[in-house]
Every structure is written in C-alpha cells, then in structure tokens.
Amino acid sequence: MFRNPAAEVGTRRAFLSGSAGVPGILAMASSVSQQLAAAVDGGKTSAPLAERVPHFPPRARRVIFLFMSGGPSQMDLFDFKPELAKRAGQPIPYQLPDNEATVGLDNTTLLGPIGKFHRAGQSGLLMNRLLPQTAKLADELCVLRAVQADSPNHPVAIQQLHTGNLFDRLPAMGAWMTYGLGTQNQQLPGYMTILPQEGERNYSSAFLPAIYQGTAIQSVAGDQAAIRHLTDSSVDPAMQRRRVDLLQRLNQRQLQRLQHDQQMEGVAESFELAFRMQSKTPQLVDFSDETKATLELYGIDQEPTQTFGRQCLLARRFAEAGVRFVQVSLGGWDHHGNIAGGLQKECAVSDKPIAGLLTDLKQRGLLEDTLVLWGGEFGRTPHTQILDGNRSAPGREHNHHGFTMWLAGGGVRGGMTHGVTDDFAYYGVEDTVHINDLHATMLHLLGLDHERLTWEHHGRPFRLTDVAGRVVHEILS
C-alpha cells in the first residue's frame, strides 16, 4: 500500500479535484469534511489519515516519545560503572577523539557517578536512587546501554534522532509513522508534540504531505489555548463551516487547474482536520473528568512536577483517543556544569510523571500495545568539564559514542538491559544500537518494514532509516 506513493498521490489528487468539473464542484451540497473522513471501502480510502493495514501484525499500535532534550547522563542514571567510581579524580585513561571539541577539558579527570545506585524490581535493574518512582516500574523497562549517534552537536544530533538524517530536511519519525498507519481518530491529528523544544523542522513532514506533520501543543497551563489559532470565537460554528466549505471549493478549483500541488493539498486537508479538531481537542485538554487519584499519580497541582505531569497526562489522553505518535519534551539535561544539582532537579521534575504515565497505561491495558521511548539526543562523558573555573561544580561534555535510552511496553522485553559500554560508560563495545537501528525496531513493532515504508522524492525512494538500520530482535518479547 505504501510501496507506490505515486499511486497514493494520484488517488488523493483525484479525490480532491473530483470528476464533475468546476460547475459540479461549486454545486456540491455535502461538506468536504464528510468526504475526507469517508469510511474505508475494501481497504482503500481517500482520507489521508484513515487507519491503514500495516505490513505485518503489529505488537504496538501507538508510540509515546519522552524526549529528554540536552543529553541525560547515562553513567549517572542507568549505566553504573564500578571502575569509574573507583578511579574518580584520576587522569582519563582513554584517548579523546581528535575531531571533537574539548572546550573546558584542560587537565580534566574522571568524574565518578552522581548519587547512589540500587537494584530495582525482580529483574534487579541497576538504577540511580534519584528515580525512586520509575524504579517501581523497573520490570517494564528495556534499557539500551550502548546507543550510538553520529554527532556530538545538539542541533545535528537532535535532527538525527527525530528524522534519521544529520543535515537534510526530512520527515520526522512521527510523520513517517502517521503516513504508514494513519490515525485511529479522524477528529485528531496522527502526530502531536507537547511543548516541543526540538524545533519545527524536527516535527515536520518535509516532502511528505503536510497532513502528516506534528501538531504542536504550545501550552499546558490552566485554561490557556493548547493549540494556537484552533478556535475563532467571533463567529458561530455554522458560519465557520460555510467559510471552510467555500475555501475548500476554491482550493479544489485551483487543484483542478494545476492537476497536482502537494502543498495546497496539505493545506486543504489541514483546514478540514482543524475544523474537526474544534469539537474533540477541547475535551482532551480538559482534565476535569480525571479523578483526584489520577492527578496525584502524575504529580499535577504540585511542584516541581505540575507542568511535566500535565504533559504526560495529555500524552496518555491523546494516545488513548487514537493519536498514533505523541511526543513529550523536557529540556534541562545539558549539564556542562553542576551536574549533581542539575540531575537532582530534572529527576525531581520527571520521575513521578513518567512513573505515573507507565502506571496509568498499564492499569488501562494500554501499555501492552503502546511503545514508550525515553531518551535524549546523546549522553555525557565520564570525565569532567569545568566551566568558568568552577571546579567545585563540575559537569560533563557531550557523548554520542555510547549512551542510554529505554523502551517500555509495545512488544519489548521488560526488566532487561541490552548493550554494553566500556568500563567508563564512554564507548559502546557490545550490542550497540545506532539511531537507525532504533528507528527500524520501532517501525517493526508497529508492523512496518522500514525498508518498504518509502516515498519517492528527487528521483529516488526515501525512508526513515535511509540505507541503514536493523531490527534489534534481541529486545522483542
């Protein structure tokens, strides 16, 4: 079904332009939204977000990505190294890469793990005690300890994590997944990002139709509008419907004249989706129907977890409502200085909401087919970085050679670790997982073959994993 995107474009173009000519289009009585949300007929539909059949039976139906922007420190959270603790304060025993910047690393020494570790769950997963609530869900976590990326630079590494590519503007993984599978709710986007910090190009659809790009939730506080410009209080819904229908008829006339204009097709589809969202989205961002126990579970209405707790609860509500890919972003993990204080702060903000999300999904029977991914664009170095001469509050530099991410639910084995870094948690040395491999595995769990999910662009097929990527079968349940 996805293997011939040109045919899909043709189907969408034929639907939008119609076959009755301009007079027939102008005389349409039924709304365009009804046509765009037409029911599936024989496995085929012209609705771009209609739910599609995957390549093979999926283990997961949706993804929640907890993006920890900045680079969480692997050796301080999930990858304890006794040798690093033993040799703290000593000169570094390894050679730094010649092609990487070493600002603030003059006369640097090894920095031992921050905080204390303990074994959590029946699996005995090693975790920092700064994450006491997440530790209660240790047996749900599949910890990847030797993840690798190709750049130690924030913008480039973030782009690779989100799009699989270092430099070109390509579709984000949420856009690819929505393109491949559609959404389970025609009143909502297939891809939503909550308080995004990664930049618009990292949740865009690029050359895929615009309907697959991420819809940003810009606020989670109080009664503020969650999505900008979604509603227009100056006119009633009936008048808005008439306006949208008029715009769509004009768009269709233009499309019939041009035969094909992907950007305009995306705009037309987005108009309809935005109108449908006006009835559904306000219900989802309203927590008044949640129990007090649920709000407390996420740490809502208390500090320091209130904002991130609301993000995580929104993620559950969107996923439960049928959104295919939901991203939740939390910055503040770029600890070049005072990593001890910084880690304590970010863990206090995120631990309870993340544990609440996993618990809530599990209680509702959603975790088994919801894939949860946690991690940042890279990790940190075992050696210190001294900023502004402040040796009393050292930090760590960027490290893309071997860092930690974890998965839960959605067909992965819980209570396990995969991959090994060296004695200092610097380089991945065994069972490494490249970002391309991570993407291939996520698509596989959703029932999609990463080599078959393609789109023709600039004369060649593109895919999320480009020309790389392998499915990490060892972590599948």
C-alpha positions as CSV (number, residue, x, y, z in Angstrom):
1,M,0.0,0.0,0.0
2,F,2.9,2.4,0.7
3,R,5.2,0.9,-1.8
4,N,3.8,3.1,-4.6
5,P,3.5,6.6,-3.2
6,A,2.9,8.0,-6.7
7,A,-0.3,6.0,-6.9
8,E,-1.4,7.3,-3.5
9,V,-0.8,10.8,-4.6
10,G,-2.9,10.2,-7.6
11,T,-5.7,8.8,-5.5
12,R,-5.6,11.8,-3.2
13,R,-5.4,14.2,-6.2
14,A,-8.3,12.5,-8.0
15,F,-10.4,12.8,-4.8
16,L,-9.6,16.4,-4.2
17,S,-10.1,17.6,-7.8
18,G,-13.2,15.5,-8.4
19,S,-14.5,14.5,-11.8
20,A,-17.6,16.6,-12.3
21,G,-15.8,19.7,-13.4
22,V,-15.8,23.2,-11.9
23,P,-19.6,23.7,-12.0
24,G,-20.2,20.4,-10.3
25,I,-17.7,21.2,-7.6
26,L,-19.3,24.6,-6.9
27,A,-22.7,22.9,-6.6
28,M,-21.6,20.4,-4.1
29,A,-24.1,20.1,-1.2
30,S,-22.2,17.8,1.1
31,S,-19.3,19.2,3.1
32,V,-15.7,18.4,2.2
33,S,-15.1,17.1,5.7
34,Q,-17.5,14.3,5.2
35,Q,-15.7,13.3,2.0
36,L,-12.3,13.5,3.6
37,A,-13.4,11.3,6.5
38,A,-15.1,8.8,4.2
39,A,-15.3,5.3,5.5
40,V,-12.7,2.7,4.4
41,D,-14.1,0.7,1.4
42,G,-12.4,-2.6,0.6
43,G,-9.2,-1.5,2.5
44,K,-8.9,1.7,0.4
45,T,-9.8,5.2,1.3
46,S,-9.1,8.7,0.1
47,A,-8.9,10.1,3.6
48,P,-5.2,10.7,4.2
49,L,-5.3,10.0,7.9
50,A,-7.5,6.9,7.6
51,E,-6.2,3.9,9.6
52,R,-4.2,1.6,7.3
53,V,-3.3,-2.0,7.4
54,P,0.4,-2.5,8.4
55,H,2.9,-4.8,6.5
56,F,2.5,-7.5,9.2
57,P,0.8,-7.9,12.5
58,P,1.9,-5.2,14.9
59,R,2.9,-5.5,18.5
60,A,2.3,-1.8,19.2
61,R,-0.4,0.5,17.9
62,R,1.0,3.8,19.0
63,V,4.2,5.5,20.3
64,I,4.8,7.9,23.2
65,F,8.3,9.5,22.9
66,L,9.6,11.1,26.1
67,F,12.3,13.4,24.7
68,M,14.8,14.5,27.3
69,S,16.4,17.3,25.5
70,G,20.1,18.1,26.2
71,G,21.6,14.6,26.8
72,P,20.9,12.7,30.1
73,S,24.0,11.3,31.7
74,Q,24.0,7.5,31.2
75,M,26.6,6.6,33.9
76,D,24.6,8.6,36.5
77,L,21.2,7.1,35.8
78,F,21.2,3.6,34.3
79,D,24.8,2.5,33.5
80,F,26.7,2.3,36.7
81,K,30.4,1.6,36.4
82,P,32.3,0.5,39.4
83,E,35.7,1.2,37.7
84,L,34.6,4.8,37.1
85,A,33.6,5.2,40.8
86,K,36.9,3.6,41.9
87,R,39.1,5.9,39.7
88,A,37.2,9.2,40.2
89,G,39.5,12.1,40.3
90,Q,42.2,10.3,38.3
91,P,43.5,11.3,34.9
92,I,41.5,10.0,32.0
93,P,42.8,6.6,30.8
94,Y,41.5,6.9,27.2
95,Q,42.2,9.0,24.2
96,L,39.8,11.7,23.3
97,P,38.6,11.8,19.7
98,D,40.8,14.2,17.7
99,N,37.8,15.6,15.7
100,E,35.7,16.6,18.7
101,A,35.8,19.9,20.5
102,T,37.2,19.7,24.1
103,V,36.2,23.1,25.5
104,G,36.8,23.2,29.2
105,L,38.5,19.8,29.3
106,D,42.1,21.0,30.1
107,N,43.6,18.8,32.8
108,T,40.4,17.0,33.1
109,T,39.9,14.0,35.4
110,L,37.3,11.2,35.7
111,L,34.1,12.1,37.5
112,G,32.5,9.3,39.5
113,P,28.8,8.5,39.3
114,I,26.5,11.1,40.8
115,G,24.2,9.8,43.6
116,K,23.7,6.2,44.7
117,F,22.6,3.2,42.7
118,H,20.4,0.3,43.8
119,R,18.8,-2.8,42.2
120,A,15.2,-2.3,41.4
121,G,12.4,-4.8,40.6
122,Q,12.6,-8.5,40.4
123,S,15.0,-8.1,37.5
124,G,17.5,-6.3,39.7
125,L,17.9,-3.4,37.2
126,L,20.6,-1.0,38.3
127,M,19.1,2.5,38.7
128,N,20.0,5.7,40.4
129,R,18.0,6.4,43.6
130,L,17.2,9.8,42.1
131,L,14.4,7.9,40.2
132,P,12.5,6.2,43.0
133,Q,9.1,6.2,41.3
134,T,10.4,4.9,38.0
135,A,12.3,2.2,39.9
136,K,8.9,0.7,40.8
137,L,8.4,0.1,37.1
138,A,11.8,-1.3,36.5
139,D,10.5,-4.7,35.3
140,E,8.7,-2.9,32.5
141,L,11.9,-1.2,31.2
142,C,14.1,-2.4,28.4
143,V,17.3,-0.4,28.9
144,L,19.6,0.1,25.9
145,R,23.0,0.9,27.3
146,A,25.0,1.3,24.1
147,V,23.0,3.6,21.8
148,Q,25.1,5.5,19.2
149,A,24.6,8.6,17.2
150,D,26.8,10.3,14.6
151,S,27.3,13.8,16.1
152,P,28.1,15.4,19.5
153,N,26.4,18.7,18.3
154,H,22.9,19.4,19.8
155,P,21.1,20.6,16.6
156,V,22.5,17.9,14.4
157,A,22.1,15.0,16.9
158,I,18.5,16.1,17.6
159,Q,17.7,16.1,13.9
160,Q,19.2,12.6,13.5
161,L,17.1,11.3,16.5
162,H,13.9,12.8,15.1
163,T,14.4,12.3,11.3
164,G,17.2,9.7,10.9
165,N,19.3,12.2,9.0
166,L,22.0,14.6,10.1
167,F,21.6,17.5,7.7
168,D,18.8,17.3,5.1
169,R,15.3,18.3,6.0
170,L,13.5,15.0,6.1
171,P,10.2,13.8,7.7
172,A,10.2,13.2,11.4
173,M,9.7,9.7,12.7
174,G,6.2,10.7,13.8
175,A,5.3,11.8,10.3
176,W,6.6,8.5,8.8
177,M,4.6,6.5,11.3
178,T,1.4,8.5,10.6
179,Y,1.9,8.2,6.9
180,G,2.3,4.5,7.2
181,L,-0.5,3.8,9.6
182,G,-2.9,6.8,9.6
183,T,-4.7,7.7,12.8
184,Q,-7.4,5.9,14.8
185,N,-9.4,9.1,15.3
186,Q,-10.3,11.2,12.3
187,Q,-11.0,14.2,14.6
188,L,-7.4,14.4,15.7
189,P,-4.0,14.6,14.0
190,G,-2.0,11.4,13.8
191,Y,1.1,13.1,15.3
192,M,1.2,15.5,18.2
193,T,4.1,17.1,20.1
194,I,3.6,18.6,23.5
195,L,5.7,21.7,24.4
196,P,8.2,21.0,21.7
197,Q,11.8,22.1,22.2
198,E,13.3,20.4,19.2
199,G,12.5,23.0,16.6
200,E,9.8,22.9,13.9
201,R,11.9,21.2,11.3
202,N,12.2,18.2,13.6
203,Y,8.5,17.6,13.7
204,S,7.7,18.5,10.1
205,S,6.5,16.3,7.3
206,A,9.2,17.7,4.9
207,F,8.3,16.2,1.5
208,L,5.5,14.0,2.8
209,P,2.1,15.6,2.6
210,A,1.6,18.3,5.2
211,I,-1.2,16.5,6.9
212,Y,1.4,14.2,8.5
213,Q,3.4,16.9,10.2
214,G,3.3,17.2,14.0
215,T,0.7,19.4,15.6
216,A,2.2,21.4,18.5
217,I,0.6,21.8,21.9
218,Q,2.0,25.1,22.9
219,S,0.7,25.4,26.5
220,V,-0.5,23.0,29.2
221,A,-1.2,25.6,31.9
222,G,-4.6,26.4,33.2
223,D,-7.3,27.4,30.7
224,Q,-4.9,28.7,28.0
225,A,-5.5,27.5,24.5
226,A,-3.4,24.4,24.0
227,I,-3.2,24.8,20.2
228,R,-2.8,28.3,18.8
229,H,-5.5,29.7,16.5
230,L,-7.6,26.5,16.7
231,T,-10.8,28.3,17.5
232,D,-12.5,31.6,16.4
233,S,-14.9,32.9,19.0
234,S,-16.0,35.7,16.8
235,V,-18.3,33.5,14.7
236,D,-20.5,30.5,15.4
237,P,-19.6,27.0,14.2
238,A,-22.2,27.1,11.3
239,M,-20.6,30.2,9.8
240,Q,-17.1,28.6,10.2
241,R,-18.3,25.5,8.4
242,R,-19.6,27.7,5.5
243,R,-16.3,29.6,5.3
244,V,-14.3,26.4,5.3
245,D,-16.5,24.9,2.6
246,L,-16.1,28.0,0.4
247,L,-12.3,27.9,0.9
248,Q,-12.2,24.2,0.0
249,R,-14.2,24.7,-3.2
250,L,-11.8,27.4,-4.2
251,N,-8.9,25.2,-3.4
252,Q,-10.4,22.4,-5.5
253,R,-10.8,24.7,-8.4
254,Q,-7.1,25.6,-8.1
255,L,-6.1,22.0,-7.8
256,Q,-8.1,21.0,-10.8
257,R,-6.3,23.7,-12.8
258,L,-2.8,22.7,-11.5
259,Q,-3.5,18.9,-11.6
260,H,-1.2,18.5,-8.6
261,D,0.1,20.8,-5.9
262,Q,1.2,18.9,-2.8
263,Q,1.4,22.0,-0.6
264,M,-2.1,23.0,-1.5
265,E,-3.4,19.5,-0.9
266,G,-1.9,19.6,2.5
267,V,-3.5,22.9,3.3
268,A,-6.9,21.7,2.2
269,E,-6.6,18.6,4.3
270,S,-5.4,20.7,7.3
271,F,-8.4,23.0,7.0
272,E,-10.7,20.1,7.4
273,L,-8.7,18.5,10.2
274,A,-8.6,21.8,12.1
275,F,-12.4,22.2,11.9
276,R,-12.9,18.6,13.2
277,M,-10.4,19.2,16.0
278,Q,-12.5,22.1,17.4
279,S,-15.0,19.6,18.8
280,K,-12.6,17.0,20.0
281,T,-9.5,18.7,21.2
282,P,-11.1,20.9,24.0
283,Q,-12.3,17.7,25.6
284,L,-8.9,16.1,25.6
285,V,-7.1,19.1,27.2
286,D,-9.7,19.4,29.9
287,F,-8.7,17.4,33.0
288,S,-12.0,18.0,34.9
289,D,-13.1,14.4,34.2
290,E,-9.9,12.9,35.7
291,T,-10.0,11.6,39.2
292,K,-8.1,13.1,42.1
293,A,-6.1,9.9,42.3
294,T,-5.0,10.2,38.6
295,L,-4.0,13.8,39.0
296,E,-1.9,12.8,42.1
297,L,-0.4,9.9,40.2
298,Y,1.1,12.3,37.6
299,G,2.1,14.9,40.2
300,I,-0.3,17.5,38.9
301,D,-1.1,20.5,41.1
302,Q,2.1,20.2,43.0
303,E,5.7,21.3,42.4
304,P,8.0,20.6,40.8
305,T,6.1,18.0,38.8
306,Q,3.0,20.0,37.8
307,T,3.9,21.1,34.2
308,F,5.6,17.9,33.1
309,G,2.9,15.9,34.8
310,R,0.3,17.6,32.7
311,Q,2.3,16.9,29.6
312,C,2.4,13.2,30.4
313,L,-1.3,13.0,31.2
314,L,-2.0,14.7,27.9
315,A,0.1,12.2,26.2
316,R,-1.9,9.3,27.7
317,R,-5.2,11.1,26.8
318,F,-4.1,11.7,23.2
319,A,-2.8,8.1,22.8
320,E,-6.0,6.7,24.3
321,A,-8.0,8.8,21.9
322,G,-6.3,7.4,18.8
323,V,-3.3,9.6,18.1
324,R,-0.6,7.5,16.5
325,F,2.5,9.3,17.8
326,V,2.8,11.6,20.8
327,Q,5.9,13.4,21.8
328,V,6.5,14.9,25.2
329,S,9.6,17.1,25.6
330,L,11.6,18.2,28.7
331,G,14.7,20.3,28.5
332,G,17.4,21.0,31.0
333,W,19.5,17.8,30.6
334,D,22.6,19.6,29.1
335,H,24.8,19.6,32.3
336,H,28.1,21.1,31.3
337,G,28.4,22.4,34.9
338,N,27.0,21.5,38.3
339,I,25.7,18.1,37.0
340,A,25.0,17.0,40.6
341,G,22.5,19.8,41.1
342,G,21.1,19.6,37.6
343,L,20.4,15.9,37.7
344,Q,18.7,16.2,41.0
345,K,16.5,18.9,39.7
346,E,15.5,17.2,36.4
347,C,14.9,13.8,38.1
348,A,12.6,15.5,40.6
349,V,10.7,17.1,37.8
350,S,10.4,14.0,35.6
351,D,10.4,10.9,37.8
352,K,6.9,10.9,39.2
353,P,5.1,11.9,36.0
354,I,6.9,9.3,33.9
355,A,6.2,6.6,36.5
356,G,2.6,7.9,36.6
357,L,2.3,7.6,32.8
358,L,3.6,4.0,32.8
359,T,1.4,3.0,35.7
360,D,-1.7,4.6,34.1
361,L,-1.1,3.0,30.8
362,K,-0.7,-0.4,32.5
363,Q,-3.8,0.0,34.6
364,R,-5.8,0.9,31.5
365,G,-4.5,-2.0,29.5
366,L,-2.8,0.3,27.1
367,L,0.9,-0.4,27.9
368,E,0.9,-3.7,26.1
369,D,0.3,-2.1,22.7
370,T,1.8,1.4,23.4
371,L,5.5,1.7,22.9
372,V,7.1,4.2,25.3
373,L,10.5,5.6,24.4
374,W,12.7,7.7,26.8
375,G,16.0,9.4,26.0
376,G,17.9,12.3,24.6
377,E,20.0,13.0,21.5
378,F,23.1,11.7,23.2
379,G,24.6,11.2,26.7
380,R,27.6,12.6,28.7
381,T,31.3,11.9,29.1
382,P,32.9,10.1,32.1
383,H,35.3,12.9,32.5
384,T,34.7,16.3,34.0
385,Q,34.1,19.6,32.3
386,I,35.0,22.7,34.2
387,L,33.1,25.9,33.2
388,D,34.3,29.4,34.3
389,G,36.9,27.8,36.5
390,N,34.3,26.5,38.9
391,R,35.9,23.2,40.0
392,S,33.5,22.7,42.9
393,A,30.6,22.2,40.5
394,P,31.9,20.1,37.6
395,G,29.8,18.9,34.7
396,R,30.1,16.5,31.7
397,E,30.6,17.0,28.0
398,H,28.5,15.5,25.2
399,N,29.0,11.8,24.3
400,H,27.4,10.2,21.3
401,H,29.6,7.1,21.3
402,G,27.6,5.0,23.9
403,F,24.6,6.4,25.8
404,T,21.4,5.1,27.3
405,M,17.8,5.1,26.2
406,W,14.9,2.9,27.4
407,L,11.8,1.4,25.9
408,A,8.7,0.0,27.7
409,G,5.5,-1.8,26.6
410,G,4.6,-2.3,22.9
411,G,6.2,-5.7,22.4
412,V,9.6,-5.2,24.1
413,R,11.0,-7.3,26.9
414,G,10.8,-5.6,30.2
415,G,13.3,-5.8,33.1
416,M,16.3,-6.2,30.8
417,T,19.4,-4.4,29.6
418,H,20.8,-4.6,26.1
419,G,24.3,-3.4,25.1
420,V,27.5,-2.8,26.9
421,T,29.7,0.2,27.2
422,D,33.4,0.2,28.3
423,D,34.4,0.4,32.0
424,F,33.7,4.1,32.0
425,A,30.5,4.2,30.0
426,Y,32.1,6.2,27.2
427,Y,32.2,3.9,24.2
428,G,29.7,1.3,23.2
429,V,31.6,-2.0,22.9
430,E,29.0,-4.7,22.6
431,D,25.4,-5.0,21.1
432,T,25.4,-1.3,20.0
433,V,22.2,0.2,18.8
434,H,22.5,3.0,16.3
435,I,19.7,5.6,15.9
436,N,18.9,4.0,12.5
437,D,18.5,0.6,14.3
438,L,16.3,2.2,16.9
439,H,14.0,3.6,14.2
440,A,13.9,0.3,12.3
441,T,12.9,-1.5,15.6
442,M,10.2,1.0,16.4
443,L,8.7,0.7,12.9
444,H,8.9,-3.1,13.2
445,L,7.0,-3.1,16.4
446,L,4.3,-1.1,14.7
447,G,4.1,-3.7,11.9
448,L,6.1,-1.7,9.4
449,D,9.1,-2.9,7.4
450,H,11.5,0.1,7.5
451,E,12.8,-0.9,4.0
452,R,9.3,-0.8,2.4
453,L,8.0,2.3,4.1
454,T,9.2,4.8,1.4
455,W,8.4,7.9,-0.5
456,E,9.7,9.0,-3.9
457,H,11.5,12.3,-3.7
458,H,14.1,13.8,-6.0
459,G,14.0,10.7,-8.2
460,R,14.7,8.1,-5.5
461,P,12.9,6.4,-2.7
462,F,13.5,7.9,0.8
463,R,12.8,6.2,4.1
464,L,13.3,6.9,7.8
465,T,16.4,4.7,8.1
466,D,17.9,5.8,4.8
467,V,20.2,3.0,3.6
468,A,20.9,1.6,7.1
469,G,19.1,0.2,10.1
470,R,18.5,-3.2,11.5
471,V,15.7,-4.5,13.7
472,V,17.0,-5.3,17.2
473,H,15.2,-8.7,17.6
474,E,17.0,-9.4,20.9
475,I,14.8,-7.0,22.8
476,L,11.5,-8.1,21.4
477,S,9.1,-10.1,23.7
